[in-house]
Amino acid sequence: ISGRAVEITDPAVIARFIEEVTPPEPFHLFRAELTEVVRIGLDGDFLVIQSWRPGQPLRTVRRK
């Protein structure tokens, strides 16, 4: 997983979060902005590599 964590500082967003969850005080709230996700696994004799990036379809590569 690649990307970045962006701290949420908007009081209205933080207030909505607190309505749903009771976090311990003090706390920091972050949003994850993913730029790439890669999953690697085996399928029989094949190595299967799946990758995703925002705005692109899931890409699958199979290697023997």
SEVEX-855214 format. One record per residue (C-alpha): residue number from 1; x, y, z negated; residue in three letters. Coordinates in steps of 0.1 Angstrom, whole numbers. Example, Ala and Ser with C-alpha at 12.3 -4.5 7.8 and 13.67 -1.06 7.14 Angstrom:
2
<r><n>1</n><xx>123</xx><yy>-45</yy><zz>-78</zz><res>ALA</res></r>
<r><n>2</n><xx>137</xx><yy>-11</yy><zz>-71</zz><res>SER</res></r>
! end
This chain:
64
<r><n>1</n><xx>0</xx><yy>0</yy><zz>0</zz><res>ILE</res></r>
<r><n>2</n><xx>14</xx><yy>34</yy><zz>10</zz><res>SER</res></r>
<r><n>3</n><xx>0</xx><yy>68</yy><zz>3</zz><res>GLY</res></r>
<r><n>4</n><xx>-1</xx><yy>94</yy><zz>-24</zz><res>ARG</res></r>
<r><n>5</n><xx>-19</xx><yy>102</yy><zz>-56</zz><res>ALA</res></r>
<r><n>6</n><xx>-34</xx><yy>137</yy><zz>-58</zz><res>VAL</res></r>
<r><n>7</n><xx>-44</xx><yy>151</yy><zz>-92</zz><res>GLU</res></r>
<r><n>8</n><xx>-80</xx><yy>163</yy><zz>-95</zz><res>ILE</res></r>
<r><n>9</n><xx>-82</xx><yy>197</yy><zz>-112</zz><res>THR</res></r>
<r><n>10</n><xx>-117</xx><yy>209</yy><zz>-101</zz><res>ASP</res></r>
<r><n>11</n><xx>-137</xx><yy>212</yy><zz>-134</zz><res>PRO</res></r>
<r><n>12</n><xx>-169</xx><yy>202</yy><zz>-117</zz><res>ALA</res></r>
<r><n>13</n><xx>-154</xx><yy>170</yy><zz>-104</zz><res>VAL</res></r>
<r><n>14</n><xx>-139</xx><yy>162</yy><zz>-138</zz><res>ILE</res></r>
<r><n>15</n><xx>-173</xx><yy>168</yy><zz>-155</zz><res>ALA</res></r>
<r><n>16</n><xx>-190</xx><yy>144</yy><zz>-131</zz><res>ARG</res></r>
<r><n>17</n><xx>-164</xx><yy>118</yy><zz>-138</zz><res>PHE</res></r>
<r><n>18</n><xx>-168</xx><yy>122</yy><zz>-176</zz><res>ILE</res></r>
<r><n>19</n><xx>-206</xx><yy>117</yy><zz>-172</zz><res>GLU</res></r>
<r><n>20</n><xx>-199</xx><yy>82</yy><zz>-157</zz><res>GLU</res></r>
<r><n>21</n><xx>-169</xx><yy>71</yy><zz>-177</zz><res>VAL</res></r>
<r><n>22</n><xx>-158</xx><yy>80</yy><zz>-213</zz><res>THR</res></r>
<r><n>23</n><xx>-121</xx><yy>84</yy><zz>-208</zz><res>PRO</res></r>
<r><n>24</n><xx>-97</xx><yy>88</yy><zz>-238</zz><res>PRO</res></r>
<r><n>25</n><xx>-86</xx><yy>124</yy><zz>-244</zz><res>GLU</res></r>
<r><n>26</n><xx>-64</xx><yy>138</yy><zz>-230</zz><res>PRO</res></r>
<r><n>27</n><xx>-65</xx><yy>123</yy><zz>-195</zz><res>PHE</res></r>
<r><n>28</n><xx>-55</xx><yy>131</yy><zz>-160</zz><res>HIS</res></r>
<r><n>29</n><xx>-77</xx><yy>123</yy><zz>-130</zz><res>LEU</res></r>
<r><n>30</n><xx>-62</xx><yy>113</yy><zz>-96</zz><res>PHE</res></r>
<r><n>31</n><xx>-75</xx><yy>105</yy><zz>-61</zz><res>ARG</res></r>
<r><n>32</n><xx>-56</xx><yy>79</yy><zz>-40</zz><res>ALA</res></r>
<r><n>33</n><xx>-50</xx><yy>90</yy><zz>-4</zz><res>GLU</res></r>
<r><n>34</n><xx>-40</xx><yy>58</yy><zz>14</zz><res>LEU</res></r>
<r><n>35</n><xx>-19</xx><yy>61</yy><zz>45</zz><res>THR</res></r>
<r><n>36</n><xx>-13</xx><yy>23</yy><zz>51</zz><res>GLU</res></r>
<r><n>37</n><xx>-23</xx><yy>-11</yy><zz>38</zz><res>VAL</res></r>
<r><n>38</n><xx>-4</xx><yy>-42</yy><zz>47</zz><res>VAL</res></r>
<r><n>39</n><xx>-14</xx><yy>-78</yy><zz>38</zz><res>ARG</res></r>
<r><n>40</n><xx>9</xx><yy>-107</yy><zz>45</zz><res>ILE</res></r>
<r><n>41</n><xx>-1</xx><yy>-144</yy><zz>42</zz><res>GLY</res></r>
<r><n>42</n><xx>2</xx><yy>-178</yy><zz>57</zz><res>LEU</res></r>
<r><n>43</n><xx>-21</xx><yy>-197</yy><zz>79</zz><res>ASP</res></r>
<r><n>44</n><xx>-7</xx><yy>-232</yy><zz>86</zz><res>GLY</res></r>
<r><n>45</n><xx>26</xx><yy>-227</yy><zz>104</zz><res>ASP</res></r>
<r><n>46</n><xx>19</xx><yy>-190</yy><zz>110</zz><res>PHE</res></r>
<r><n>47</n><xx>29</xx><yy>-159</yy><zz>92</zz><res>LEU</res></r>
<r><n>48</n><xx>-1</xx><yy>-135</yy><zz>94</zz><res>VAL</res></r>
<r><n>49</n><xx>5</xx><yy>-98</yy><zz>90</zz><res>ILE</res></r>
<r><n>50</n><xx>-25</xx><yy>-75</yy><zz>88</zz><res>GLN</res></r>
<r><n>51</n><xx>-21</xx><yy>-37</yy><zz>87</zz><res>SER</res></r>
<r><n>52</n><xx>-45</xx><yy>-8</yy><zz>85</zz><res>TRP</res></r>
<r><n>53</n><xx>-41</xx><yy>29</yy><zz>88</zz><res>ARG</res></r>
<r><n>54</n><xx>-68</xx><yy>56</yy><zz>86</zz><res>PRO</res></r>
<r><n>55</n><xx>-86</xx><yy>61</yy><zz>119</zz><res>GLY</res></r>
<r><n>56</n><xx>-72</xx><yy>29</yy><zz>134</zz><res>GLN</res></r>
<r><n>57</n><xx>-87</xx><yy>-6</yy><zz>136</zz><res>PRO</res></r>
<r><n>58</n><xx>-73</xx><yy>-35</yy><zz>116</zz><res>LEU</res></r>
<r><n>59</n><xx>-42</xx><yy>-49</yy><zz>134</zz><res>ARG</res></r>
<r><n>60</n><xx>-33</xx><yy>-86</yy><zz>130</zz><res>THR</res></r>
<r><n>61</n><xx>0</xx><yy>-102</yy><zz>141</zz><res>VAL</res></r>
<r><n>62</n><xx>6</xx><yy>-139</yy><zz>139</zz><res>ARG</res></r>
<r><n>63</n><xx>42</xx><yy>-152</yy><zz>140</zz><res>ARG</res></r>
<r><n>64</n><xx>53</xx><yy>-188</yy><zz>141</zz><res>LYS</res></r>
! end
